[in-house]
Amino acid sequence: MVMKPANSVGFLGWGGYIPRYRLAVEEIARVWGKDPKRYKQGLFVDEKAVAGPDEDSATVAIEAARNSVLRANVAVKDIGAVFVGSESKPYAVKPTGTVVAEAIGATPSVLTADFEFACKAGTEAIQCGSGLVASGMIKYALSIGSDVSQGAPGDDLEFTAAAGGAAYVLGRSGNDTIADIEASYSYVTDTPDFWRRQGQPYPRHGEAFTGTPAYFKHVTSAAKTLMNELGYKASDFNYAIFHQPNGKFPIRAANSLGFTMDRIKPGLLVTKVGNTYSGSSPLGLAATLDIAKPSDKILVVSYGSGAGSDAFSIVVKDGIEEKKGLAPLIRDYINRKSNIDYSTYLKWYRMIVPPT
């Protein structure tokens, strides 16, 4: 069933963060003796964003949250919930939400929670935040998708697993919201395409399940159901964002649903930053809001292995132009980059450590 809040909810602010460091596909392929064309042309990925030695999914979430709050221009004490979606939490048993809440100056009475559903944890946080706001239990919610994703050395995942995140301040629809959530829809099944067992440092993937039965089934089912129940077709949307495990999958999904390349290109970031997991579709939405205009309609469809998708219909409102310049744009973070080599990457991600 399509979910429509009893009271309309929208975004007051949005913001993202992408670490400056990049690791090129050619550099990974060089180390492992692989053909870089297989990944550049097969996955449509040139390089990935890498967290610095003092960064993790919590610091990424904090930077994105601060940008979102800057644009929202709300009193932090009025934020009643801080939700962080991630599959790369710094602690196995310690919340990330409390770290973010205290870093942005939220009051101790704030509700915090960590969400996890592989790469759709960020959109889960948005759905739950919007529900609390719509009910009147809280005034504002801060919902975040953030990851410093993992890929075993030499594994295909290593070529795309990246770092980044985005955050959204949600409030009741009104003069201050720059985009309203018209409705959302979730579609989930037990499909074992990707998993990481307790205590294991890196995830594993069932390649036979990855494409048609996992990603495409869930993404297209969520998108079609939402559009059908709202009476929309692809041409009714100005932009569309799909989860980006690589560059090929979202383009194929968009084509199958009737979306042209010009509608997905603004939010298609994977080529330059890789797969930011829980940050993927939220970052794509943030990049799209950076250029969106009033009355634009945006479709967002996340995907999380295991497996499920959340689909949203979002309508942009007046006032968005005034807020764009209040925080860095996503393209600013993409253009601000420094390349590193593979040995530096290994050291920063503690895959190699000095002797004690």
C-alpha positions as CSV (number, residue, x, y, z in Angstrom):
1,M,0.0,0.0,0.0
2,V,1.2,3.5,-0.9
3,M,2.0,5.5,2.3
4,K,0.6,9.0,2.4
5,P,1.1,11.0,5.7
6,A,-2.0,12.2,7.4
7,N,-0.4,15.6,7.5
8,S,1.9,16.6,4.6
9,V,5.6,16.5,5.3
10,G,8.5,17.9,3.4
11,F,12.1,18.8,3.4
12,L,13.2,22.1,5.1
13,G,16.9,21.5,4.3
14,W,19.1,19.1,2.5
15,G,22.9,18.5,2.5
16,G,25.5,16.0,1.5
17,Y,29.2,15.3,2.1
18,I,31.7,13.4,0.0
19,P,35.3,12.9,1.2
20,R,37.9,14.6,-1.1
21,Y,40.0,11.5,-1.7
22,R,39.6,9.4,-4.8
23,L,40.9,6.0,-5.8
24,A,40.9,5.3,-9.6
25,V,39.7,2.1,-11.1
26,E,43.0,1.8,-13.0
27,E,44.9,1.9,-9.7
28,I,42.9,-1.0,-8.2
29,A,43.1,-3.0,-11.4
30,R,46.9,-2.4,-11.6
31,V,47.5,-3.9,-8.2
32,W,45.4,-7.0,-8.8
33,G,46.5,-7.5,-12.4
34,K,43.0,-7.0,-13.8
35,D,41.7,-5.2,-16.9
36,P,40.4,-1.8,-15.9
37,K,38.2,-1.7,-19.0
38,R,36.1,-4.5,-17.5
39,Y,35.2,-2.2,-14.7
40,K,35.2,1.3,-16.4
41,Q,33.1,0.1,-19.3
42,G,31.2,-2.8,-17.5
43,L,30.3,-0.8,-14.4
44,F,30.5,2.8,-15.8
45,V,32.7,3.8,-12.8
46,D,35.9,5.8,-13.1
47,E,36.9,6.3,-9.5
48,K,35.5,6.1,-6.0
49,A,35.4,8.4,-3.0
50,V,37.6,7.2,-0.1
51,A,37.3,8.3,3.6
52,G,40.4,10.0,5.0
53,P,42.3,8.6,8.0
54,D,40.2,10.7,10.4
55,E,36.8,10.0,8.7
56,D,34.2,7.3,9.2
57,S,30.4,7.0,8.6
58,A,29.7,9.1,11.7
59,T,31.9,12.0,10.6
60,V,30.4,11.8,7.1
61,A,26.9,11.9,8.7
62,I,27.8,14.9,10.9
63,E,29.1,16.9,7.9
64,A,26.0,16.1,5.9
65,A,23.7,16.9,8.9
66,R,25.4,20.3,9.4
67,N,24.8,21.2,5.8
68,S,21.2,20.2,6.0
69,V,20.6,22.2,9.2
70,L,22.2,25.2,7.6
71,R,19.8,25.1,4.7
72,A,16.8,24.4,7.0
73,N,17.6,27.4,9.2
74,V,15.8,25.8,12.2
75,A,16.7,25.8,15.8
76,V,18.6,22.6,16.5
77,K,16.8,22.3,19.9
78,D,13.6,21.8,17.9
79,I,14.9,18.7,16.2
80,G,13.1,15.9,17.9
81,A,14.7,12.9,16.2
82,V,18.1,12.0,14.6
83,F,18.0,8.9,12.6
84,V,21.2,7.5,10.9
85,G,21.0,4.8,8.3
86,S,24.3,2.9,7.6
87,E,25.8,-0.5,7.1
88,S,29.3,0.6,8.2
89,K,28.7,1.9,11.7
90,P,32.0,2.7,13.6
91,Y,30.8,0.6,16.5
92,A,29.0,-2.8,16.5
93,V,27.3,-1.9,19.8
94,K,27.1,1.9,20.2
95,P,24.7,4.2,18.4
96,T,25.9,6.6,15.7
97,G,22.8,8.7,16.2
98,T,23.9,10.0,19.6
99,V,27.3,11.0,18.2
100,V,25.6,13.0,15.4
101,A,23.0,14.5,17.7
102,E,25.6,15.8,20.2
103,A,27.9,17.1,17.4
104,I,25.2,19.3,15.9
105,G,24.1,20.6,19.4
106,A,20.8,18.7,19.7
107,T,19.2,18.5,23.2
108,P,19.5,15.4,25.3
109,S,15.8,14.8,25.0
110,V,16.2,14.0,21.2
111,L,15.2,10.6,20.0
112,T,18.0,8.8,18.2
113,A,18.2,5.5,16.3
114,D,20.4,3.7,13.9
115,F,18.8,2.0,10.9
116,E,20.1,-0.8,8.8
117,F,18.8,-2.4,5.6
118,A,21.9,-2.5,3.5
119,C,21.8,0.4,1.0
120,K,18.3,1.6,1.7
121,A,18.8,2.4,5.4
122,G,18.9,6.1,4.5
123,T,15.5,6.2,2.9
124,E,14.1,4.1,5.8
125,A,15.3,6.9,8.1
126,I,13.4,9.4,5.9
127,Q,10.2,7.4,6.0
128,C,10.3,7.0,9.8
129,G,11.2,10.6,10.4
130,S,8.3,11.8,8.2
131,G,5.9,9.6,10.1
132,L,6.9,11.1,13.5
133,V,6.6,14.6,12.1
134,A,3.2,13.9,10.4
135,S,1.8,12.5,13.7
136,G,2.8,15.7,15.6
137,M,5.0,13.8,18.1
138,I,8.0,15.9,17.1
139,K,8.5,19.2,15.2
140,Y,11.5,18.3,13.1
141,A,13.3,15.1,12.2
142,L,16.9,14.8,10.9
143,S,17.2,11.7,8.6
144,I,20.6,10.6,7.3
145,G,22.1,8.0,5.0
146,S,25.9,7.6,5.4
147,D,28.4,4.9,4.7
148,V,32.1,4.2,4.4
149,S,31.4,1.0,2.5
150,Q,33.5,-2.2,2.6
151,G,34.9,-4.4,-0.2
152,A,37.3,-7.2,0.3
153,P,40.7,-6.6,-1.4
154,G,40.7,-7.9,-4.9
155,D,36.9,-8.5,-4.9
156,D,34.7,-6.8,-7.6
157,L,33.0,-4.8,-4.8
158,E,36.3,-3.0,-4.1
159,F,36.1,-1.2,-7.4
160,T,32.9,0.6,-6.3
161,A,32.5,0.5,-2.5
162,A,32.8,4.2,-1.6
163,A,32.3,6.9,1.1
164,G,29.6,9.6,1.3
165,G,26.3,10.6,2.7
166,A,23.3,13.0,2.7
167,A,20.9,14.4,5.3
168,Y,17.5,15.9,5.4
169,V,15.6,18.0,7.9
170,L,11.9,17.1,7.7
171,G,9.0,19.2,9.0
172,R,5.3,19.8,8.4
173,S,4.6,21.1,4.9
174,G,4.3,24.8,4.8
175,N,6.0,28.0,3.7
176,D,9.4,26.7,5.0
177,T,9.5,23.4,3.1
178,I,11.4,23.4,-0.2
179,A,10.0,20.0,-1.3
180,D,7.1,17.9,-0.1
181,I,6.9,14.1,0.1
182,E,3.7,13.3,-1.8
183,A,3.8,9.6,-1.1
184,S,6.1,6.6,-0.6
185,Y,6.0,2.9,-1.2
186,S,8.1,0.0,0.0
187,Y,8.6,-3.4,-1.6
188,V,10.7,-6.2,0.2
189,T,11.4,-9.9,-0.2
190,D,13.9,-12.3,1.3
191,T,16.4,-12.4,-1.5
192,P,20.0,-13.3,-0.5
193,D,22.0,-11.3,-3.0
194,F,24.4,-9.7,-0.5
195,W,25.3,-10.3,3.1
196,R,27.9,-9.9,5.9
197,R,27.7,-12.2,8.9
198,Q,28.5,-11.1,12.4
199,G,32.2,-10.7,13.0
200,Q,33.1,-10.8,9.3
201,P,35.0,-7.7,8.0
202,Y,33.7,-7.8,4.4
203,P,30.4,-8.6,2.7
204,R,29.8,-11.5,0.3
205,H,27.5,-11.5,-2.7
206,G,25.5,-14.0,-4.6
207,E,26.1,-12.9,-8.1
208,A,23.3,-15.0,-9.6
209,F,20.8,-13.0,-7.5
210,T,22.3,-9.6,-7.9
211,G,20.6,-8.4,-11.1
212,T,17.1,-9.5,-12.2
213,P,15.8,-11.2,-9.0
214,A,17.3,-8.6,-6.6
215,Y,17.9,-5.1,-7.9
216,F,15.7,-4.9,-10.9
217,K,12.7,-6.7,-9.4
218,H,12.6,-4.5,-6.3
219,V,13.4,-1.2,-7.9
220,T,11.0,-1.5,-10.8
221,S,8.2,-3.1,-8.6
222,A,8.4,-0.2,-6.1
223,A,8.5,2.5,-8.8
224,K,5.7,1.0,-10.9
225,T,3.4,0.5,-7.9
226,L,4.0,4.0,-6.6
227,M,3.4,5.6,-10.1
228,N,0.4,3.4,-10.8
229,E,-1.4,4.2,-7.5
230,L,-0.7,7.9,-7.9
231,G,-1.8,7.9,-11.6
232,Y,1.7,9.0,-12.9
233,K,3.8,7.9,-15.8
234,A,7.6,8.5,-16.3
235,S,6.9,11.7,-18.3
236,D,5.2,13.3,-15.3
237,F,8.5,13.4,-13.5
238,N,11.2,16.0,-14.3
239,Y,13.9,13.9,-12.6
240,A,14.4,10.3,-11.3
241,I,17.0,8.9,-9.0
242,F,17.7,5.2,-8.6
243,H,20.1,3.4,-6.3
244,Q,23.6,3.2,-7.9
245,P,25.6,0.1,-7.2
246,N,27.2,0.9,-10.5
247,G,26.5,3.1,-13.5
248,K,24.8,0.4,-15.6
249,F,22.0,-0.7,-13.3
250,P,20.2,2.6,-12.7
251,I,20.4,3.4,-16.4
252,R,18.8,0.1,-17.3
253,A,16.2,0.5,-14.6
254,A,15.4,4.0,-15.8
255,N,15.1,2.8,-19.4
256,S,12.7,0.0,-18.5
257,L,10.4,2.4,-16.7
258,G,10.4,5.0,-19.5
259,F,12.8,7.6,-18.1
260,T,15.2,9.3,-20.5
261,M,18.9,9.9,-19.7
262,D,18.5,13.6,-19.2
263,R,16.1,12.9,-16.3
264,I,18.5,10.7,-14.4
265,K,21.8,12.3,-15.2
266,P,21.8,15.1,-12.5
267,G,21.5,12.5,-9.8
268,L,23.8,9.8,-11.4
269,L,26.9,10.3,-9.3
270,V,28.4,6.8,-9.2
271,T,30.8,7.3,-12.1
272,K,32.7,9.9,-10.1
273,V,32.2,8.8,-6.5
274,G,31.4,5.1,-6.6
275,N,28.6,3.4,-4.6
276,T,28.1,5.2,-1.3
277,Y,25.6,2.5,-0.1
278,S,23.1,4.1,2.3
279,G,24.2,7.5,0.9
280,S,23.6,6.6,-2.7
281,S,20.0,7.5,-3.5
282,P,20.0,10.3,-0.8
283,L,23.1,11.9,-2.4
284,G,21.5,11.6,-5.8
285,L,18.4,13.4,-4.5
286,A,20.6,16.1,-2.9
287,A,22.4,16.7,-6.2
288,T,19.1,16.9,-8.0
289,L,17.7,19.4,-5.5
290,D,20.8,21.5,-6.0
291,I,19.5,22.2,-9.6
292,A,15.7,21.7,-9.2
293,K,13.2,24.4,-9.7
294,P,9.7,25.0,-8.1
295,S,7.0,22.6,-9.4
296,D,9.5,20.0,-10.5
297,K,8.5,16.4,-9.6
298,I,11.2,13.9,-8.6
299,L,11.0,10.1,-8.3
300,V,13.5,8.5,-5.9
301,V,13.9,4.8,-5.6
302,S,16.4,3.3,-3.2
303,Y,17.6,-0.3,-3.1
304,G,18.9,-2.4,-0.2
305,S,20.2,-6.0,-0.6
306,G,18.4,-8.7,1.3
307,A,16.2,-7.2,-0.4
308,G,14.0,-4.1,-0.7
309,S,13.3,-0.7,-2.3
310,D,11.6,2.5,-1.1
311,A,10.1,4.7,-3.7
312,F,9.2,8.4,-3.2
313,S,7.3,11.0,-5.2
314,I,8.6,14.4,-4.2
315,V,7.3,17.8,-5.4
316,V,9.7,20.8,-5.3
317,K,8.3,24.1,-4.0
318,D,9.0,27.9,-4.0
319,G,11.8,29.0,-1.8
320,I,14.3,26.3,-2.9
321,E,16.5,28.8,-4.8
322,E,17.1,30.9,-1.7
323,K,18.4,27.9,0.2
324,K,20.8,26.4,-2.4
325,G,23.6,28.8,-1.6
326,L,23.5,28.3,2.2
327,A,25.6,25.1,2.1
328,P,28.0,23.4,-0.3
329,L,26.5,21.8,-3.4
330,I,27.1,18.2,-4.2
331,R,29.1,19.2,-7.3
332,D,31.4,21.2,-5.1
333,Y,32.3,18.0,-3.2
334,I,32.7,16.1,-6.4
335,N,35.0,18.7,-8.0
336,R,37.1,19.0,-4.8
337,K,39.3,15.9,-5.0
338,S,42.7,14.5,-4.4
339,N,43.8,11.2,-5.9
340,I,45.5,8.6,-3.7
341,D,47.3,5.3,-4.4
342,Y,46.3,1.8,-3.4
343,S,48.8,1.5,-0.5
344,T,47.5,4.7,1.1
345,Y,44.0,3.4,0.8
346,L,45.0,0.1,2.5
347,K,46.7,2.0,5.3
348,W,43.8,4.4,5.9
349,Y,41.2,1.5,5.9
350,R,43.4,-0.5,8.3
351,M,43.8,-3.4,5.9
352,I,47.5,-3.1,6.7
353,V,48.6,-2.0,10.1
354,P,52.1,-1.3,11.5
355,P,53.6,-3.8,13.9
356,T,53.1,-3.2,17.6
